[in-house]
Amino acid sequence: SCSTACTYDGVASGPIGTYVNISGKNFTDSVGSVFFKEIATGKEALADTNFPPACSLAFWSDASIVIKVPSVFTKGGTGAVEVGAYTVRVVTPTPGLPASNEVNFALNTDPATPGICGIAPSVAPVGTAVQIYGERFTSGPGCWAPCGTGWGGRSIL
């Protein structure tokens, strides 16, 4: 069997709550776990998967995972995660399938940017209206072409 492997698809640093896209292989289609391990202390934090309801379980697939940077340690210590160097690894729910390779992540205090966790429909002909789901969408300027009909805190139409 092939081992689980991961790389970042975009963000390799950010603050608590940042959406992180992980690409790879053999994550399986069953939801597993993603851990952030603080390099200096070895404490670990389970990635945040508390997404808007419209995203349901769509954040996990065999080749792609979307998670959020967690806010608290859950293994090897307690308390709030701290700015610093971390490694990130994926653990699948499949017995015998090893955890992924570890990739580096830098936790910082930059402002969290908007994050997208879902688009509906995911496939459609040109000109079809789509709904974009996520967090930290503003109600002010920031629309890109083609501009939707409205902004909300958790979705754009």
C-alpha positions as CSV (number, residue, x, y, z in Angstrom):
1,S,0.0,0.0,0.0
2,C,1.1,3.6,-0.6
3,S,1.9,5.8,2.3
4,T,0.1,8.9,3.1
5,A,1.8,12.1,1.8
6,C,1.0,15.7,2.1
7,T,2.1,19.2,0.9
8,Y,0.5,22.6,1.3
9,D,-1.6,24.0,-1.4
10,G,-1.1,27.7,-0.6
11,V,-0.7,28.8,3.0
12,A,2.3,27.6,5.1
13,S,1.9,30.3,7.8
14,G,-0.9,32.2,9.4
15,P,-2.8,33.0,12.6
16,I,-5.4,31.0,14.5
17,G,-8.4,30.4,12.4
18,T,-6.6,30.5,9.0
19,Y,-7.9,28.1,6.4
20,V,-5.1,25.7,5.4
21,N,-5.4,23.6,2.2
22,I,-3.5,20.3,2.4
23,S,-3.0,18.3,-0.8
24,G,-1.6,14.8,-1.0
25,K,-2.6,11.2,-1.5
26,N,-4.1,8.4,0.5
27,F,-5.9,10.5,3.0
28,T,-8.9,8.2,2.4
29,D,-12.5,9.5,2.0
30,S,-13.2,9.0,5.7
31,V,-12.5,11.9,7.9
32,G,-9.3,11.5,10.0
33,S,-7.3,14.0,12.0
34,V,-4.8,16.8,11.3
35,F,-2.3,17.7,14.1
36,F,-0.2,20.8,14.6
37,K,2.9,20.0,16.7
38,E,4.8,22.8,18.3
39,I,8.4,22.1,17.5
40,A,9.9,23.7,20.6
41,T,7.7,21.8,23.1
42,G,6.2,18.8,21.3
43,K,2.7,19.8,22.4
44,E,0.0,19.1,19.8
45,A,-3.2,20.7,18.8
46,L,-6.0,19.0,16.8
47,A,-6.9,21.1,13.7
48,D,-10.2,23.0,13.8
49,T,-12.9,21.6,11.6
50,N,-15.7,23.7,12.8
51,F,-17.0,25.1,9.5
52,P,-20.2,26.7,8.5
53,P,-23.0,24.2,8.2
54,A,-23.1,24.4,4.4
55,C,-19.6,22.9,4.3
56,S,-20.6,19.7,6.3
57,L,-18.0,17.1,5.7
58,A,-16.8,18.4,2.3
59,F,-13.5,19.6,3.9
60,W,-12.0,16.1,3.6
61,S,-11.3,13.9,0.6
62,D,-8.7,11.3,-0.5
63,A,-6.4,13.9,-2.0
64,S,-7.4,17.2,-0.4
65,I,-8.1,18.5,3.1
66,V,-9.2,22.0,4.3
67,I,-8.7,22.7,8.0
68,K,-8.3,25.7,10.2
69,V,-5.4,26.5,12.4
70,P,-6.4,25.5,15.9
71,S,-6.5,27.7,19.0
72,V,-5.8,25.2,21.9
73,F,-3.4,22.4,22.6
74,T,-5.1,19.0,22.9
75,K,-2.2,16.5,23.4
76,G,0.9,16.8,25.5
77,G,-0.2,20.0,27.1
78,T,-3.1,22.4,27.5
79,G,-3.8,26.1,26.9
80,A,-3.7,28.4,23.9
81,V,-1.4,27.7,21.0
82,E,1.4,30.1,20.7
83,V,3.2,31.9,17.9
84,G,6.1,29.8,16.6
85,A,7.2,26.9,14.5
86,Y,5.0,23.9,14.0
87,T,4.8,20.7,12.0
88,V,1.6,19.5,10.5
89,R,0.7,15.8,9.9
90,V,-2.4,13.9,8.7
91,V,-3.6,10.8,10.5
92,T,-6.2,8.8,8.6
93,P,-8.8,6.6,10.3
94,T,-7.6,3.5,8.4
95,P,-5.8,1.0,10.7
96,G,-2.3,0.2,9.5
97,L,-2.0,3.3,7.2
98,P,0.8,5.4,8.6
99,A,0.5,9.1,9.4
100,S,1.6,11.5,6.6
101,N,5.0,13.1,6.4
102,E,5.3,16.3,8.5
103,V,5.3,19.7,6.8
104,N,6.3,23.0,8.4
105,F,3.9,25.7,9.4
106,A,4.6,29.1,11.1
107,L,1.9,30.3,13.5
108,N,1.8,34.1,13.5
109,T,-0.4,37.0,14.7
110,D,-1.3,38.4,11.2
111,P,-5.0,39.1,10.8
112,A,-6.9,36.0,9.5
113,T,-8.0,36.3,5.9
114,P,-11.3,35.1,4.4
115,G,-11.4,31.4,4.0
116,I,-13.5,29.3,1.5
117,C,-14.7,25.8,2.5
118,G,-17.3,25.2,-0.1
119,I,-18.8,26.3,-3.5
120,A,-22.2,25.2,-4.8
121,P,-22.6,24.0,-7.4
122,S,-19.1,22.7,-7.7
123,V,-19.5,22.2,-11.4
124,A,-21.8,24.3,-13.7
125,P,-21.9,25.9,-17.1
126,V,-20.5,29.4,-17.7
127,G,-22.8,32.0,-16.4
128,T,-24.3,29.9,-13.6
129,A,-24.6,31.7,-10.2
130,V,-22.6,30.1,-7.5
131,Q,-22.7,30.3,-3.7
132,I,-19.4,30.5,-1.9
133,Y,-19.2,29.4,1.7
134,G,-16.6,30.2,4.3
135,E,-15.7,32.7,6.9
136,R,-14.6,36.3,7.3
137,F,-16.2,37.7,4.2
138,T,-16.8,41.4,4.7
139,S,-20.0,43.3,4.0
140,G,-17.9,46.1,2.4
141,P,-15.9,46.5,-0.7
142,G,-14.0,43.5,-2.0
143,C,-16.1,41.9,-4.6
144,W,-14.2,40.5,-7.5
145,A,-15.5,40.0,-11.1
146,P,-18.0,38.7,-11.7
147,C,-19.5,40.4,-8.7
148,G,-22.2,38.5,-6.8
149,T,-25.5,39.8,-5.6
150,G,-24.5,40.0,-1.9
151,W,-21.9,39.5,0.8
152,G,-22.6,37.9,4.1
153,G,-20.4,36.8,7.0
154,R,-20.4,33.2,5.9
155,S,-21.5,33.1,2.3
156,I,-21.4,35.1,-1.0
157,L,-23.9,34.8,-3.7
